[in-house]
Amino acid sequence: QVQLVESGGGLVQAGGSLRLSCAASGRTSSTYAMGWFRQAPGKEREFVTAINWSGRSTYYADSIKGRFTISRDSAKNTVYLQMNSLKPEDTAVYYCAAVYDPYGSRWHSRAEYDTWGQGTQVTVSS
């Protein structure tokens, strides 16, 4: 089992940038796909972005496409979410998630993610 710890959240003005990190520990493996979800008050959890185990394939929700970038450093067992041109509607708790995916068949499906971090708050002021 892998454990996930997010960091890097905070308060930023609209148009600013933040970088979130998700450090994996425990049964770490390069064959885990990683994703970021977010949940704003009163809204459903949104599948924001994901990266497959090799780092060669990524998914982005339309709401963040062109502004956010997911990446992974397998040597450090860490996934990053670089968020640029932030908007007030990006305000949410951001969760890192993982799924064991050695065959690359699960990483793009939000329902497959079964391991979660505790979340980190991102607040964008207008």
MDTraj code that builds the backbone (N, CA, C; nanometers):
import mdtraj as md
import numpy as np

residues = "GLN VAL GLN LEU VAL GLU SER GLY GLY GLY LEU VAL GLN ALA GLY GLY SER LEU ARG LEU SER CYS ALA ALA SER GLY ARG THR SER SER THR TYR ALA MET GLY TRP PHE ARG GLN ALA PRO GLY LYS GLU ARG GLU PHE VAL THR ALA ILE ASN TRP SER GLY ARG SER THR TYR TYR ALA ASP SER ILE LYS GLY ARG PHE THR ILE SER ARG ASP SER ALA LYS ASN THR VAL TYR LEU GLN MET ASN SER LEU LYS PRO GLU ASP THR ALA VAL TYR TYR CYS ALA ALA VAL TYR ASP PRO TYR GLY SER ARG TRP HIS SER ARG ALA GLU TYR ASP THR TRP GLY GLN GLY THR GLN VAL THR VAL SER SER".split()
xyz = np.array([
    [0.0844, -0.1176, 0.0000],
    [0.0000, 0.0000, 0.0000],
    [0.0889, 0.1239, 0.0000],
    [0.0471, 0.2256, -0.0731],
    [0.1231, 0.3489, -0.0808],
    [0.0512, 0.4564, -0.0006],
    [0.1275, 0.5437, 0.0628],
    [0.0731, 0.6578, 0.1351],
    [0.1115, 0.7853, 0.0606],
    [0.0197, 0.8816, 0.0619],
    [0.0387, 1.0051, -0.0125],
    [0.0271, 1.1257, 0.0785],
    [0.1171, 1.2213, 0.0625],
    [0.1140, 1.3447, 0.1416],
    [0.1302, 1.4627, 0.0472],
    [0.0283, 1.5493, 0.0456],
    [0.0331, 1.6685, -0.0391],
    [0.0937, 1.7857, 0.0370],
    [0.1490, 1.8786, -0.0382],
    [0.1989, 2.0036, 0.0191],
    [0.1984, 2.1096, -0.0899],
    [0.2116, 2.2352, -0.0477],
    [0.2244, 2.3437, -0.1440],
    [0.1021, 2.4301, -0.1609],
    [-0.0069, 2.3968, -0.0940],
    [-0.1253, 2.4794, -0.1053],
    [-0.1074, 2.6130, -0.0342],
    [-0.2035, 2.7014, -0.0540],
    [-0.1957, 2.8313, 0.0112],
    [-0.2895, 2.9314, -0.0509],
    [-0.2656, 3.0577, -0.0176],
    [-0.3465, 3.1688, -0.0671],
    [-0.2673, 3.2444, -0.1732],
    [-0.3310, 3.2691, -0.2860],
    [-0.2644, 3.3396, -0.3954],
    [-0.3663, 3.4301, -0.4639],
    [-0.3184, 3.5377, -0.5218],
    [-0.4071, 3.6271, -0.5959],
    [-0.4352, 3.5708, -0.7341],
    [-0.5476, 3.6112, -0.7894],
    [-0.5824, 3.5701, -0.9247],
    [-0.4699, 3.6085, -1.0207],
    [-0.4382, 3.5152, -1.1111],
    [-0.3279, 3.5350, -1.2042],
    [-0.1959, 3.4805, -1.1544],
    [-0.1908, 3.4437, -1.0287],
    [-0.0677, 3.3926, -0.9699],
    [-0.0486, 3.2442, -0.9949],
    [0.0565, 3.1903, -0.9326],
    [0.0939, 3.0507, -0.9525],
    [0.1193, 2.9820, -0.8199],
    [0.0987, 2.8522, -0.8194],
    [0.1339, 2.7661, -0.7069],
    [0.1808, 2.6327, -0.7635],
    [0.2667, 2.5652, -0.6877],
    [0.3048, 2.4298, -0.7250],
    [0.2731, 2.3360, -0.6094],
    [0.1903, 2.2379, -0.6363],
    [0.1584, 2.1361, -0.5378],
    [0.2514, 2.0168, -0.5567],
    [0.2836, 1.9538, -0.4453],
    [0.3659, 1.8322, -0.4479],
    [0.2896, 1.7204, -0.3790],
    [0.3134, 1.5989, -0.4249],
    [0.2548, 1.4808, -0.3632],
    [0.3652, 1.3769, -0.3486],
    [0.4054, 1.3536, -0.2256],
    [0.5112, 1.2581, -0.1972],
    [0.4507, 1.1230, -0.1619],
    [0.4976, 1.0199, -0.2301],
    [0.4491, 0.8842, -0.2062],
    [0.5490, 0.8083, -0.1203],
    [0.4984, 0.7289, -0.0280],
    [0.5840, 0.6450, 0.0563],
    [0.5148, 0.5114, 0.0783],
    [0.5894, 0.4191, 0.1376],
    [0.5356, 0.2861, 0.1596],
    [0.5717, 0.1963, 0.0444],
    [0.4744, 0.1260, -0.0068],
    [0.4981, 0.0357, -0.1182],
    [0.5044, 0.1172, -0.2474],
    [0.6127, 0.1914, -0.2633],
    [0.6223, 0.2780, -0.3799],
    [0.6623, 0.1969, -0.5025],
    [0.6143, 0.2372, -0.6136],
    [0.6434, 0.1666, -0.7375],
    [0.6240, 0.2617, -0.8539],
    [0.7074, 0.2462, -0.9525],
    [0.6926, 0.3310, -1.0709],
    [0.5710, 0.2918, -1.1520],
    [0.5041, 0.1810, -1.1169],
    [0.3867, 0.1385, -1.1935],
    [0.2558, 0.1920, -1.1359],
    [0.2637, 0.2911, -1.0486],
    [0.1444, 0.3592, -1.0001],
    [0.1155, 0.4800, -1.0894],
    [-0.0066, 0.4922, -1.1361],
    [-0.0519, 0.6149, -1.2004],
    [-0.0949, 0.7117, -1.0915],
    [-0.0809, 0.8405, -1.1207],
    [-0.1104, 0.9427, -1.0200],
    [-0.2073, 1.0452, -1.0766],
    [-0.2906, 1.0973, -0.9908],
    [-0.3856, 1.1991, -1.0353],
    [-0.4067, 1.3049, -0.9294],
    [-0.4644, 1.4152, -0.9731],
    [-0.5065, 1.5218, -0.8829],
    [-0.6567, 1.5450, -0.9007],
    [-0.7242, 1.5532, -0.7885],
    [-0.8657, 1.5861, -0.7851],
    [-0.8814, 1.7128, -0.7020],
    [-0.9950, 1.7794, -0.7174],
    [-1.0220, 1.8941, -0.6319],
    [-1.1702, 1.8971, -0.5971],
    [-1.1977, 1.9556, -0.4820],
    [-1.3359, 1.9673, -0.4371],
    [-1.3577, 2.1029, -0.3734],
    [-1.4473, 2.1787, -0.4325],
    [-1.4862, 2.3084, -0.3788],
    [-1.6086, 2.2898, -0.2892],
    [-1.6322, 2.3811, -0.1959],
    [-1.7480, 2.3691, -0.1063],
    [-1.8787, 2.3578, -0.1845],
    [-1.9569, 2.2557, -0.1502],
    [-2.0867, 2.2370, -0.2133],
    [-2.0829, 2.1763, -0.3517],
    [-1.9635, 2.1354, -0.3967],
    [-1.9514, 2.0781, -0.5314],
    [-1.8953, 1.9371, -0.5240],
    [-1.9162, 1.8638, -0.6322],
    [-1.8621, 1.7290, -0.6397],
    [-1.7116, 1.7331, -0.6639],
    [-1.6464, 1.6250, -0.6262],
    [-1.5025, 1.6162, -0.6494],
    [-1.4772, 1.6069, -0.7994],
    [-1.3856, 1.6893, -0.8460],
    [-1.3538, 1.6980, -0.9890],
    [-1.2217, 1.6284, -1.0190],
    [-1.2197, 1.5503, -1.1223],
    [-1.0977, 1.4841, -1.1706],
    [-1.0232, 1.5861, -1.2555],
    [-0.9129, 1.6372, -1.2050],
    [-0.8459, 1.7510, -1.2670],
    [-0.7411, 1.7078, -1.3688],
    [-0.6536, 1.6153, -1.3281],
    [-0.5438, 1.5766, -1.4153],
    [-0.4860, 1.4446, -1.3692],
    [-0.4185, 1.3746, -1.4589],
    [-0.3558, 1.2474, -1.4241],
    [-0.2353, 1.2238, -1.5137],
    [-0.1470, 1.1359, -1.4644],
    [-0.0274, 1.1000, -1.5397],
    [-0.0053, 0.9510, -1.5237],
    [0.0297, 0.8849, -1.6328],
    [0.0466, 0.7399, -1.6239],
    [0.1800, 0.7056, -1.5588],
    [0.2049, 0.5781, -1.5403],
    [0.3202, 0.5377, -1.4607],
    [0.4521, 0.5797, -1.5249],
    [0.4563, 0.5844, -1.6594],
    [0.5813, 0.6200, -1.7266],
    [0.6009, 0.7705, -1.7372],
    [0.4937, 0.8458, -1.7180],
    [0.5014, 0.9903, -1.7349],
    [0.4820, 1.0354, -1.8779],
    [0.4592, 0.9408, -1.9683],
    [0.4498, 0.9759, -2.1100],
    [0.3091, 1.0176, -2.1518],
    [0.2098, 0.9841, -2.0689],
    [0.0715, 1.0174, -2.1036],
    [0.0092, 1.0977, -1.9908],
    [-0.0652, 1.2004, -2.0301],
    [-0.1316, 1.2851, -1.9317],
    [-0.2753, 1.3135, -1.9752],
    [-0.3549, 1.3472, -1.8748],
    [-0.4945, 1.3872, -1.8969],
    [-0.5164, 1.5191, -1.8251],
    [-0.5920, 1.6094, -1.8887],
    [-0.6284, 1.7361, -1.8254],
    [-0.7768, 1.7630, -1.8467],
    [-0.8437, 1.8039, -1.7427],
    [-0.9818, 1.8495, -1.7558],
    [-0.9844, 1.9805, -1.8347],
    [-1.0920, 2.0030, -1.9060],
    [-1.1038, 2.1252, -1.9864],
    [-1.0899, 2.2508, -1.9014],
    [-1.1341, 2.2422, -1.7779],
    [-1.1349, 2.3600, -1.6907],
    [-0.9943, 2.4113, -1.6583],
    [-0.8938, 2.3274, -1.6717],
    [-0.7568, 2.3670, -1.6349],
    [-0.6576, 2.3511, -1.7489],
    [-0.7040, 2.3051, -1.8610],
    [-0.6156, 2.2794, -1.9743],
    [-0.5452, 2.4071, -2.0175],
    [-0.4146, 2.3979, -2.0351],
    [-0.3354, 2.5129, -2.0758],
    [-0.2839, 2.5968, -1.9611],
    [-0.3340, 2.5716, -1.8397],
    [-0.2907, 2.6481, -1.7234],
    [-0.2169, 2.5622, -1.6217],
    [-0.2541, 2.4365, -1.6106],
    [-0.1949, 2.3451, -1.5134],
    [-0.1088, 2.2422, -1.5859],
    [-0.0020, 2.1973, -1.5195],
    [0.0846, 2.0941, -1.5744],
    [0.1157, 1.9916, -1.4669],
    [0.0930, 1.8646, -1.4985],
    [0.1283, 1.7564, -1.4067],
    [0.2607, 1.6959, -1.4518],
    [0.3417, 1.6581, -1.3542],
    [0.4680, 1.5926, -1.3854],
    [0.5034, 1.4996, -1.2701],
    [0.5987, 1.4117, -1.2957],
    [0.6394, 1.3196, -1.1896],
    [0.7900, 1.2996, -1.1938],
    [0.8455, 1.2814, -1.0752],
    [0.9868, 1.2499, -1.0589],
    [0.9915, 1.1145, -0.9898],
    [1.0113, 1.0104, -1.0679],
    [1.0065, 0.8754, -1.0129],
    [1.1190, 0.8501, -0.9132],
    [1.2317, 0.9130, -0.9326],
    [1.3439, 0.8946, -0.8396],
    [1.3091, 0.9470, -0.7008],
    [1.2242, 1.0491, -0.6960],
    [1.1846, 1.1079, -0.5685],
    [1.0462, 1.0599, -0.5241],
    [0.9825, 0.9744, -0.6027],
    [0.8466, 0.9280, -0.5724],
    [0.7530, 1.0451, -0.5468],
    [0.7623, 1.1441, -0.6310],
    [0.6856, 1.2662, -0.6111],
    [0.6178, 1.3078, -0.7420],
    [0.4947, 1.3549, -0.7279],
    [0.4196, 1.4099, -0.8404],
    [0.3944, 1.5568, -0.8120],
    [0.4007, 1.6370, -0.9162],
    [0.3831, 1.7810, -0.9024],
    [0.2646, 1.8287, -0.9841],
    [0.2016, 1.9355, -0.9362],
    [0.0987, 2.0040, -1.0129],
    [0.1352, 2.1517, -1.0156],
    [0.1844, 2.1967, -1.1302],
    [0.2163, 2.3372, -1.1490],
    [0.0907, 2.4088, -1.1959],
    [0.0467, 2.5073, -1.1195],
    [-0.0780, 2.5781, -1.1499],
    [-0.0454, 2.7239, -1.1798],
    [-0.0714, 2.7653, -1.3023],
    [-0.0469, 2.9030, -1.3454],
    [-0.1785, 2.9714, -1.3804],
    [-0.1743, 3.1012, -1.3901],
    [-0.2934, 3.1804, -1.4269],
    [-0.4140, 3.1394, -1.3439],
    [-0.3939, 3.1319, -1.2144],
    [-0.5004, 3.0845, -1.1258],
    [-0.6188, 3.1801, -1.1239],
    [-0.7366, 3.1210, -1.1110],
    [-0.8628, 3.1947, -1.1084],
    [-0.9336, 3.1679, -0.9750],
    [-1.0214, 3.2576, -0.9334],
    [-1.0961, 3.2318, -0.8101],
    [-1.1717, 3.0992, -0.8129],
    [-1.2170, 3.0578, -0.9297],
    [-1.2902, 2.9305, -0.9394],
    [-1.2002, 2.8086, -0.9231],
    [-1.0702, 2.8284, -0.9148],
    [-0.9781, 2.7182, -0.8849],
    [-0.9702, 2.6907, -0.7351],
    [-1.0325, 2.7754, -0.6555],
    [-1.0320, 2.7564, -0.5106],
    [-1.0976, 2.6242, -0.4734],
    [-1.0249, 2.5413, -0.4003],
    [-1.0741, 2.4084, -0.3631],
    [-0.9712, 2.3403, -0.2748],
    [-1.0115, 2.2274, -0.2189],
    [-0.9148, 2.1368, -0.1579],
    [-0.8664, 2.0438, -0.2682],
    [-0.7358, 2.0357, -0.2836],
    [-0.6756, 1.9529, -0.3874],
    [-0.6244, 1.8237, -0.3248],
    [-0.6632, 1.7126, -0.3876],
    [-0.6259, 1.5808, -0.3376],
    [-0.5384, 1.5086, -0.4405],
    [-0.4340, 1.4492, -0.3924],
    [-0.3520, 1.3604, -0.4729],
    [-0.4094, 1.2196, -0.4605],
    [-0.4027, 1.1434, -0.5686],
    [-0.4551, 1.0077, -0.5667],
    [-0.3667, 0.9167, -0.6506],
    [-0.3744, 0.7864, -0.6207],
    [-0.2912, 0.6891, -0.6907],
    [-0.3708, 0.5638, -0.7225],
    [-0.3263, 0.4946, -0.8265],
    [-0.3846, 0.3653, -0.8614],
    [-0.2737, 0.2790, -0.9200],
    [-0.2695, 0.1535, -0.8776],
    [-0.1722, 0.0590, -0.9310],
    [-0.2113, 0.0262, -1.0738],
    [-0.1224, 0.0552, -1.1684],
    [-0.1622, 0.0483, -1.3090],
    [-0.0449, 0.0061, -1.3978],
    [0.0056, -0.1155, -1.3793],
    [0.1219, -0.1594, -1.4567],
    [0.0946, -0.1762, -1.6048],
    [-0.0326, -0.1952, -1.6427],
    [-0.0653, -0.2165, -1.7841],
    [-0.1213, -0.0907, -1.8514],
    [-0.1303, 0.0166, -1.7766],
    [-0.1738, 0.1424, -1.8352],
    [-0.3195, 0.1465, -1.8745],
    [-0.4032, 0.0673, -1.8104],
    [-0.5443, 0.0610, -1.8493],
    [-0.6364, 0.1363, -1.7538],
    [-0.5828, 0.1897, -1.6447],
    [-0.6692, 0.2454, -1.5419],
    [-0.6463, 0.3942, -1.5154],
    [-0.5351, 0.4483, -1.5594],
    [-0.4905, 0.5790, -1.5135],
    [-0.5840, 0.6916, -1.5547],
    [-0.6582, 0.6762, -1.6635],
    [-0.7400, 0.7847, -1.7151],
    [-0.8847, 0.7784, -1.6658],
    [-0.9127, 0.6804, -1.5799],
    [-1.0483, 0.6645, -1.5281],
    [-1.0548, 0.7104, -1.3831],
    [-1.1348, 0.8108, -1.3551],
    [-1.1419, 0.8659, -1.2207],
    [-1.1871, 0.7634, -1.1182],
    [-1.2719, 0.6703, -1.1586],
    [-1.3266, 0.5728, -1.0637],
    [-1.2229, 0.4712, -1.0165],
    [-1.1097, 0.4614, -1.0859],
    [-1.0094, 0.3604, -1.0519],
    [-0.9193, 0.4032, -0.9359],
    [-0.9134, 0.5314, -0.9094],
    [-0.8197, 0.5797, -0.8067],
    [-0.8686, 0.5376, -0.6687],
    [-0.7805, 0.4693, -0.5945],
    [-0.8240, 0.4092, -0.4684],
    [-0.7357, 0.4444, -0.3491],
    [-0.6363, 0.5260, -0.3713],
    [-0.5496, 0.5695, -0.2615],
    [-0.5434, 0.7213, -0.2642],
    [-0.5639, 0.7829, -0.1456],
    [-0.5810, 0.9273, -0.1408],
    [-0.4917, 0.9913, -0.0369],
    [-0.4502, 1.1146, -0.0672],
    [-0.3847, 1.1962, 0.0331],
    [-0.4881, 1.2687, 0.1163],
    [-0.4393, 1.3497, 0.2115],
    [-0.5294, 1.4178, 0.3038],
    [-0.5849, 1.5479, 0.2464],
    [-0.5264, 1.5958, 0.1388],
    [-0.5738, 1.7181, 0.0750],
    [-0.4974, 1.8409, 0.1201],
    [-0.4917, 1.9393, 0.0312],
    [-0.4291, 2.0674, 0.0629],
    [-0.5165, 2.1793, 0.0054],
    [-0.5356, 2.2826, 0.0858],
    [-0.6259, 2.3912, 0.0470],
    [-0.5551, 2.4889, -0.0468],
    [-0.6235, 2.5217, -0.1556],
    [-0.5789, 2.6268, -0.2468],
    [-0.6887, 2.7326, -0.2517],
    [-0.6523, 2.8552, -0.2197],
    [-0.7469, 2.9657, -0.2213],
    [-0.6947, 3.0749, -0.3139],
    [-0.7771, 3.1126, -0.4117],
    [-0.7391, 3.2160, -0.5076],
    [-0.8296, 3.3365, -0.4852],
    [-0.7707, 3.4472, -0.4490],
    [-0.8490, 3.5690, -0.4226],
    [-0.8602, 3.6529, -0.5493],
    [-0.9708, 3.7218, -0.5606],
    [-0.9934, 3.8060, -0.6796],
    [-0.9416, 3.9466, -0.6603],
])
top = md.Topology()
chain = top.add_chain()
for i, resn in enumerate(residues, 1):
    res = top.add_residue(resn, chain, resSeq=i)
    for name in ("N", "CA", "C"):
        top.add_atom(name, md.element.get_by_symbol(name[0]), res)
traj = md.Trajectory(xyz[None], top)
